[in-house]
Amino acid sequence: EVKPGDNLWAIARAELARSRSGGSGEPTNREVAEYWVRVVEANRDRLESGDPDLIYPREKIVLPPVD
């Protein structure tokens, strides 16, 4: 669920970091960018605004599996 101040990039970065909790370090910008594209694709039809750069608090975001 989107919280005030969230954006899809930050959500993607946090999900990648969470999935790496085994100590492999922070995700690179390239890794975040690749996952961000997948997050956008998974949510494009679900976003109230229809714009991945404009998400609203309390929207439900689907996070695809991290490879």
C-alpha positions, 0 to 999 in steps of 0.5 A, spaced: 500 500 500 502 506 497 504 511 503 504 519 503 511 521 499 512 514 496 514 513 489 514 507 484 522 507 484 523 508 492 518 502 492 522 498 487 528 499 491 526 497 497 523 491 495 529 489 492 533 491 498 528 487 502 529 481 498 537 481 498 537 481 506 542 476 506 547 481 505 549 482 498 548 489 499 544 495 496 541 494 489 544 498 483 541 503 480 541 499 474 537 493 478 532 498 480 531 501 473 530 494 471 525 492 476 522 498 476 520 497 469 516 491 471 513 494 477 510 499 472 508 494 467 504 490 473 501 496 475 499 500 469 492 498 469 491 499 476 493 506 477 488 511 479 492 516 475 494 512 469 501 515 470 506 511 474 509 518 476 503 520 480 501 515 485 496 516 491 496 514 498 492 507 499 493 505 492 495 498 492 501 496 488 502 489 485 510 487 486 512 482 481 517 477 484 524 479 484 528 474 480 
